Amino acid sequence: MCAPETGAVLDICCSYGINAALLNHDLTLDDLYDHYTSPRASAMTTDELAAWDREFYRARRRPDAVPVFGLDAASNAVAYAREVGLLDEAFGENLEVAPPSAALLRPARRVRLITVTGGASFLSSRTFRPLLESAEAPVWVASLVLRTGSYRPIAECLESFGLVTEKATPHTFVQRRFTSPQERRFAVESVASAGEDPRGKETDGHFHTAAHLSRPAEDTVSFPVTDLVRAS
């Protein structure tokens, strides 16, 4: 779907391009933790780190790498990801507050997969609708959604474009640890109010997400979600 000559991935709320780093390079998340917390990285200026990162990612680039576009309100973050070669296109825009630029809509025509792994709680149809209207072929949307909120409004928007949303159960995925007892209490109460069980997940000190995959109906049959999403 996303071969260089036919399509691309759009990572929404991409920040510094970590998803692109993992998708297109022979790296794990632990490798990235080691890289960026190393004494060498800590001693570098931003320019020095950018030069080091360009070599770091170039040496680990997968031969089957696919084009990745990044969208995030943090313009400095996406600019850095573009500079070091993680993103093929980078857009520092917030579609929740302003319509997309023409510069974004042009490459959006190539998008075949949209990913969101950290920002679904901040998004609505205002972000997704213009992107899907621009796409020239059916798009898959893969989202990791915090269990403290509802994905229903976004799923309804995607449904209007013929995409069927499936939630991969019973798997959940750790997002981050809580920063305070108040945050933990909020998460536990919100998950319980949504009819989910927080025991062994939010009660143990971390936000958890659920994977939602939205695709054309025929693709849900050809590629069952149970074959695509596995426990972390």
C-alpha positions as a Markdown table, in Angstrom:
| # | Residue | x | y | z |
|---|---|---|---|---|
| 1 | Met | 0.0 | 0.0 | 0.0 |
| 2 | Cys | 2.8 | 2.4 | 0.9 |
| 3 | Ala | 5.5 | 1.5 | -1.6 |
| 4 | Pro | 7.6 | 4.5 | -2.6 |
| 5 | Glu | 6.0 | 4.7 | -6.0 |
| 6 | Thr | 2.3 | 4.3 | -4.9 |
| 7 | Gly | 1.7 | 5.6 | -1.4 |
| 8 | Ala | 2.9 | 7.0 | 1.9 |
| 9 | Val | 2.3 | 6.9 | 5.6 |
| 10 | Leu | 1.0 | 10.0 | 7.4 |
| 11 | Asp | 1.9 | 10.0 | 11.1 |
| 12 | Ile | -0.4 | 12.5 | 13.0 |
| 13 | Cys | 1.1 | 14.0 | 16.2 |
| 14 | Cys | 4.4 | 12.6 | 15.1 |
| 15 | Ser | 6.6 | 14.9 | 17.2 |
| 16 | Tyr | 10.3 | 14.0 | 16.5 |
| 17 | Gly | 9.4 | 11.1 | 14.2 |
| 18 | Ile | 9.9 | 8.2 | 16.5 |
| 19 | Asn | 7.3 | 6.1 | 14.7 |
| 20 | Ala | 9.1 | 6.7 | 11.4 |
| 21 | Ala | 12.4 | 5.7 | 13.1 |
| 22 | Leu | 10.9 | 2.4 | 14.2 |
| 23 | Leu | 9.1 | 1.7 | 11.0 |
| 24 | Asn | 11.9 | 2.3 | 8.6 |
| 25 | His | 15.0 | 1.4 | 10.5 |
| 26 | Asp | 16.5 | -1.7 | 12.1 |
| 27 | Leu | 15.9 | -0.3 | 15.6 |
| 28 | Thr | 13.8 | -1.0 | 18.7 |
| 29 | Leu | 12.4 | 1.5 | 21.2 |
| 30 | Asp | 15.1 | 0.4 | 23.7 |
| 31 | Asp | 17.8 | 1.2 | 21.1 |
| 32 | Leu | 16.4 | 4.8 | 20.8 |
| 33 | Tyr | 16.3 | 5.2 | 24.6 |
| 34 | Asp | 20.0 | 4.1 | 24.7 |
| 35 | His | 20.8 | 6.5 | 21.8 |
| 36 | Tyr | 19.2 | 9.6 | 23.3 |
| 37 | Thr | 20.2 | 9.1 | 26.9 |
| 38 | Ser | 23.8 | 8.3 | 26.2 |
| 39 | Pro | 26.5 | 10.6 | 27.6 |
| 40 | Arg | 27.6 | 11.4 | 24.1 |
| 41 | Ala | 24.1 | 12.7 | 23.1 |
| 42 | Ser | 23.7 | 14.6 | 26.3 |
| 43 | Ala | 26.9 | 16.5 | 25.6 |
| 44 | Met | 26.0 | 17.6 | 22.1 |
| 45 | Thr | 24.5 | 20.8 | 20.8 |
| 46 | Thr | 21.4 | 20.6 | 18.7 |
| 47 | Asp | 23.4 | 20.9 | 15.5 |
| 48 | Glu | 25.9 | 18.3 | 16.6 |
| 49 | Leu | 23.0 | 15.9 | 17.5 |
| 50 | Ala | 21.3 | 16.5 | 14.2 |
| 51 | Ala | 24.5 | 15.6 | 12.3 |
| 52 | Trp | 25.0 | 12.5 | 14.5 |
| 53 | Asp | 21.4 | 11.5 | 14.0 |
| 54 | Arg | 21.6 | 11.7 | 10.2 |
| 55 | Glu | 24.5 | 9.2 | 10.2 |
| 56 | Phe | 22.8 | 7.0 | 12.9 |
| 57 | Tyr | 19.6 | 6.6 | 10.9 |
| 58 | Arg | 21.2 | 6.4 | 7.5 |
| 59 | Ala | 23.3 | 3.4 | 8.7 |
| 60 | Arg | 20.2 | 1.6 | 9.9 |
| 61 | Arg | 17.8 | 2.4 | 7.1 |
| 62 | Arg | 15.7 | -0.7 | 6.0 |
| 63 | Pro | 15.8 | -1.6 | 2.3 |
| 64 | Asp | 12.0 | -1.7 | 2.3 |
| 65 | Ala | 11.5 | 1.7 | 3.9 |
| 66 | Val | 8.4 | 3.5 | 2.9 |
| 67 | Pro | 7.7 | 7.3 | 2.6 |
| 68 | Val | 6.5 | 8.8 | 5.9 |
| 69 | Phe | 5.0 | 12.3 | 6.2 |
| 70 | Gly | 4.7 | 13.9 | 9.6 |
| 71 | Leu | 2.0 | 16.2 | 11.0 |
| 72 | Asp | 2.3 | 17.9 | 14.4 |
| 73 | Ala | 1.5 | 21.3 | 15.9 |
| 74 | Ala | 5.1 | 21.3 | 17.3 |
| 75 | Ser | 6.8 | 22.8 | 14.2 |
| 76 | Asn | 10.3 | 22.6 | 15.6 |
| 77 | Ala | 10.0 | 18.9 | 16.3 |
| 78 | Val | 8.8 | 18.0 | 12.8 |
| 79 | Ala | 11.4 | 20.2 | 11.3 |
| 80 | Tyr | 14.1 | 18.3 | 13.2 |
| 81 | Ala | 12.7 | 14.9 | 12.1 |
| 82 | Arg | 12.8 | 16.2 | 8.5 |
| 83 | Glu | 16.3 | 17.4 | 8.9 |
| 84 | Val | 17.7 | 14.1 | 10.1 |
| 85 | Gly | 16.0 | 12.1 | 7.4 |
| 86 | Leu | 13.2 | 10.5 | 9.4 |
| 87 | Leu | 10.4 | 12.3 | 7.6 |
| 88 | Asp | 10.0 | 12.7 | 3.8 |
| 89 | Glu | 7.7 | 15.6 | 4.3 |
| 90 | Ala | 7.0 | 17.6 | 7.6 |
| 91 | Phe | 4.1 | 19.9 | 8.4 |
| 92 | Gly | 3.9 | 22.0 | 11.6 |
| 93 | Glu | 0.2 | 22.5 | 11.5 |
| 94 | Asn | -2.8 | 22.1 | 13.8 |
| 95 | Leu | -5.9 | 21.1 | 11.8 |
| 96 | Glu | -8.1 | 21.4 | 14.9 |
| 97 | Val | -7.7 | 25.2 | 14.8 |
| 98 | Ala | -7.0 | 26.0 | 11.1 |
| 99 | Pro | -7.6 | 24.3 | 7.8 |
| 100 | Pro | -4.7 | 22.4 | 6.2 |
| 101 | Ser | -2.3 | 24.3 | 3.9 |
| 102 | Ala | -2.1 | 23.6 | 0.2 |
| 103 | Ala | 1.4 | 22.3 | 0.9 |
| 104 | Leu | 0.0 | 19.6 | 3.1 |
| 105 | Leu | -3.0 | 18.7 | 0.9 |
| 106 | Arg | -0.8 | 18.0 | -2.1 |
| 107 | Pro | 1.2 | 15.1 | -0.6 |
| 108 | Ala | -1.9 | 14.0 | 1.3 |
| 109 | Arg | -3.2 | 12.6 | -2.0 |
| 110 | Arg | -0.6 | 9.8 | -1.7 |
| 111 | Val | -1.5 | 8.8 | 1.8 |
| 112 | Arg | -2.6 | 5.2 | 2.2 |
| 113 | Leu | -2.0 | 4.7 | 6.0 |
| 114 | Ile | -2.6 | 7.2 | 8.7 |
| 115 | Thr | -1.1 | 6.5 | 12.1 |
| 116 | Val | -1.8 | 8.1 | 15.5 |
| 117 | Thr | -0.1 | 6.7 | 18.5 |
| 118 | Gly | -0.2 | 9.5 | 21.0 |
| 119 | Gly | -2.7 | 12.2 | 20.2 |
| 120 | Ala | -6.1 | 10.8 | 19.4 |
| 121 | Ser | -7.5 | 12.5 | 22.6 |
| 122 | Phe | -6.7 | 15.9 | 21.1 |
| 123 | Leu | -8.2 | 15.2 | 17.6 |
| 124 | Ser | -11.6 | 15.3 | 16.0 |
| 125 | Ser | -13.1 | 15.1 | 12.5 |
| 126 | Arg | -11.6 | 18.5 | 11.8 |
| 127 | Thr | -8.2 | 16.8 | 11.4 |
| 128 | Phe | -9.2 | 13.7 | 9.6 |
| 129 | Arg | -11.9 | 14.9 | 7.2 |
| 130 | Pro | -9.7 | 17.1 | 4.9 |
| 131 | Leu | -7.0 | 14.5 | 4.8 |
| 132 | Leu | -9.4 | 11.8 | 3.7 |
| 133 | Glu | -11.1 | 14.1 | 1.2 |
| 134 | Ser | -7.7 | 14.7 | -0.4 |
| 135 | Ala | -6.6 | 11.0 | -0.6 |
| 136 | Glu | -6.8 | 9.5 | -4.0 |
| 137 | Ala | -7.3 | 5.9 | -2.8 |
| 138 | Pro | -8.8 | 4.2 | 0.2 |
| 139 | Val | -6.9 | 4.9 | 3.4 |
| 140 | Trp | -6.3 | 2.7 | 6.5 |
| 141 | Val | -6.3 | 4.5 | 9.9 |
| 142 | Ala | -4.4 | 2.9 | 12.8 |
| 143 | Ser | -4.8 | 4.6 | 16.2 |
| 144 | Leu | -3.6 | 3.8 | 19.7 |
| 145 | Val | -6.3 | 5.5 | 21.8 |
| 146 | Leu | -6.2 | 6.1 | 25.6 |
| 147 | Arg | -8.8 | 4.1 | 27.4 |
| 148 | Thr | -9.8 | 7.2 | 29.3 |
| 149 | Gly | -11.8 | 8.6 | 26.4 |
| 150 | Ser | -14.0 | 7.7 | 23.5 |
| 151 | Tyr | -12.9 | 7.1 | 19.9 |
| 152 | Arg | -16.5 | 7.1 | 18.7 |
| 153 | Pro | -16.6 | 10.6 | 17.2 |
| 154 | Ile | -13.5 | 9.9 | 15.1 |
| 155 | Ala | -14.8 | 6.5 | 14.1 |
| 156 | Glu | -18.1 | 8.0 | 12.9 |
| 157 | Cys | -16.2 | 10.5 | 10.8 |
| 158 | Leu | -14.1 | 7.6 | 9.3 |
| 159 | Glu | -17.3 | 5.7 | 8.7 |
| 160 | Ser | -18.6 | 8.5 | 6.4 |
| 161 | Phe | -15.6 | 7.7 | 4.2 |
| 162 | Gly | -16.5 | 4.0 | 4.0 |
| 163 | Leu | -14.0 | 2.9 | 6.7 |
| 164 | Val | -15.0 | 0.2 | 9.2 |
| 165 | Thr | -13.4 | 0.7 | 12.7 |
| 166 | Glu | -12.5 | -2.4 | 14.7 |
| 167 | Lys | -11.1 | -2.4 | 18.2 |
| 168 | Ala | -8.4 | -5.0 | 18.8 |
| 169 | Thr | -9.5 | -6.7 | 22.0 |
| 170 | Pro | -8.4 | -7.8 | 24.6 |
| 171 | His | -5.0 | -6.3 | 24.0 |
| 172 | Thr | -3.9 | -3.0 | 25.5 |
| 173 | Phe | -0.6 | -1.1 | 25.2 |
| 174 | Val | 1.2 | 0.9 | 27.8 |
| 175 | Gln | 1.4 | 4.6 | 26.9 |
| 176 | Arg | 3.2 | 6.1 | 29.9 |
| 177 | Arg | 3.3 | 6.1 | 33.7 |
| 178 | Phe | 1.2 | 8.5 | 35.7 |
| 179 | Thr | 2.8 | 11.7 | 37.0 |
| 180 | Ser | 0.7 | 12.0 | 40.1 |
| 181 | Pro | -1.9 | 10.2 | 42.3 |
| 182 | Gln | -4.5 | 12.6 | 40.9 |
| 183 | Glu | -3.8 | 11.5 | 37.4 |
| 184 | Arg | -4.0 | 7.9 | 38.4 |
| 185 | Arg | -7.3 | 8.4 | 40.1 |
| 186 | Phe | -8.7 | 10.2 | 37.0 |
| 187 | Ala | -7.6 | 7.4 | 34.7 |
| 188 | Val | -9.0 | 4.6 | 36.8 |
| 189 | Glu | -12.3 | 6.4 | 37.2 |
| 190 | Ser | -12.5 | 7.3 | 33.5 |
| 191 | Val | -11.8 | 3.8 | 32.3 |
| 192 | Ala | -14.3 | 2.3 | 34.7 |
| 193 | Ser | -16.9 | 4.9 | 33.6 |
| 194 | Ala | -16.3 | 3.8 | 30.0 |
| 195 | Gly | -17.2 | 0.2 | 31.0 |
| 196 | Glu | -13.6 | -1.1 | 30.9 |
| 197 | Asp | -11.7 | -2.8 | 33.6 |
| 198 | Pro | -8.7 | -0.8 | 35.0 |
| 199 | Arg | -7.5 | -3.7 | 37.2 |
| 200 | Gly | -3.9 | -4.8 | 36.4 |
| 201 | Lys | -3.6 | -1.9 | 33.9 |
| 202 | Glu | -4.4 | 1.7 | 35.1 |
| 203 | Thr | -4.5 | 0.5 | 38.7 |
| 204 | Asp | -0.8 | -0.5 | 38.3 |
| 205 | Gly | 0.3 | 3.0 | 37.4 |
| 206 | His | 0.2 | 3.5 | 33.7 |
| 207 | Phe | -2.1 | 4.9 | 31.0 |
| 208 | His | -3.1 | 2.1 | 28.6 |
| 209 | Thr | -4.3 | 2.4 | 25.0 |
| 210 | Ala | -6.4 | 0.3 | 22.8 |
| 211 | Ala | -5.6 | -0.3 | 19.2 |
| 212 | His | -8.3 | 0.8 | 16.7 |
| 213 | Leu | -8.0 | -0.1 | 13.0 |
| 214 | Ser | -10.3 | 1.6 | 10.4 |
| 215 | Arg | -10.4 | 0.2 | 6.8 |
| 216 | Pro | -12.7 | -0.5 | 3.9 |
| 217 | Ala | -15.1 | -3.3 | 4.7 |
| 218 | Glu | -13.5 | -5.7 | 2.2 |
| 219 | Asp | -10.1 | -5.3 | 3.9 |
| 220 | Thr | -11.5 | -6.3 | 7.3 |
| 221 | Val | -12.2 | -9.7 | 5.7 |
| 222 | Ser | -9.0 | -10.1 | 3.8 |
| 223 | Phe | -6.8 | -9.0 | 6.7 |
| 224 | Pro | -8.4 | -9.9 | 10.0 |
| 225 | Val | -7.5 | -7.5 | 12.8 |
| 226 | Thr | -6.6 | -10.4 | 15.0 |
| 227 | Asp | -3.7 | -11.3 | 12.6 |
| 228 | Leu | -2.4 | -7.7 | 12.6 |
| 229 | Val | -2.5 | -6.6 | 16.3 |
| 230 | Arg | -0.7 | -8.6 | 19.0 |
| 231 | Ala | -0.1 | -8.0 | 22.6 |
| 232 | Ser | 2.9 | -5.8 | 23.5 |
